[in-house]
Amino acid sequence: MRTWLFAIQRNVIVDAQRAQKRLPRLVSGEEADDVPAEIGDALDRLAIVEALAKLSEEHRSAFVAIHVDGRSYADASARSGVPIGTLRSRVFYALRAHIDGEESRP
């Protein structure tokens, strides 16, 4: 019985820590002022470029067409000749690859 209770307690702690990691970290106004906006923006752009570079050409082009260019799936499908369902799948897996990559980081 004791071992079972420890296993439950461990699972609750792990779940709480994972949930906390998903929330954005709040910083004070003083900490936010320490990083100039243009540096933060440049770092964001660099992170986006690195994430896009890790994707296959098919996944990258589908993601860029939908989320960067703002096209509808129907429009992107008509322009590329790729079926809408395939585009949805490619965008889903492109986003999933980015999320899985973040979870594996220390």
C-alpha angles and dihedrals in degrees: 000000000000093000091051092052091050090051091052091047091050092050092050091051093047091049091049092050093048091049091050092052090056092059119086114253113249117221132188121253090254092057092047091052092055093072115060113230095239092055091049090048091049091051090049091051091048091051090050093049091049092049092049091048090059092058126088116255092254094051093043095050092047092048093047093048093051106033105024103033092034096227122157118245090249092053093045090048092051092049097045101032090231116131116254093241091054091050091051090050093049093049091047093052092044090056091043092053090055093048093046089050092055093049092054093055118099 
